[in-house]
Amino acid sequence: MRIALAFARQAAGTPKAHLCAACVDVLGVSAAGVTLMSNDHSGPVCASSARSSILEDLQFSLGVGPCRDAFNTRAPVLAPDLEHEESRWLNFSGPAIEIGVHAVFASPLSVGAARLGALTLYQDEPGLLSREQTDDTLALADVLAQTMLTMQWAGDPDVLAPELSNAGDHLAEVHQASGMVAVQLGVPVAEALARIRAHAFVAARPVAEVAADIVGLRLRLDDDRSR
């Protein structure tokens, strides 16, 4: 009932944001993010705050992190103290701590055999979730998965639902921006993506926003190799 009420309270908000806002409302965590990892439409769907958006982007760009592990193992991933996880997720734990996140918990989103993505919870302070929060997270992950599947079933099966389309848009624009930077600087695409990710982190902006500025010719990354 609490989960249903939280979704109802947030339903009037922005479709792409209310899923994550409802998670924070139900669980009482600092922030939350939902990532879609299904076929060609992988990428962040929503985040409840600027910081969680940065970390969702970071996991997407790196291809590693708690949400990726939860999706791959089909099991919850617990990191109650990121100070002890630096070697586990290279280049994720350090940046998370720098922006004030000290604990992360990820749960897979699946319906039967179908894997859809992951729900990631962020806490400002280290420590485990309470028993009630843990139970609610499992229930919420199930509701989210069912909700996302319903959103997709309601539309064209060959087109990602509008409520989830941020993931597909994110992937395409980041790849396009990486290709442009690679050509401009004469570097491999992997290095171009790393430069975009680094710029986004230093500027405290989502990777998708930086990519959009590059594609829109509003931003050009410097060639700093001589330095």
Secondary structure, 3 states (H helix, E strand, C coil): CHHHHHHHHHCCCCHHHHHHHHHHHHHCCCEEEEEECCCCCCEEEEECCHHHHHHHHHHHHHCCCHHHHHHHHCCCEEECCHHHCCCCCCCCHHHHHHCCCCEEEEEEEEECCEEEEEEEEEECCCCCCCHHHHHHHHHHHHHHHHHHHHHHHCCCCCCCCHHHCHHHHHHHHHHHHHHHHHHHHCCCHHHHHHHHHHHHHHHCCCHHHHHHHHHCCCCCCCCCCCC
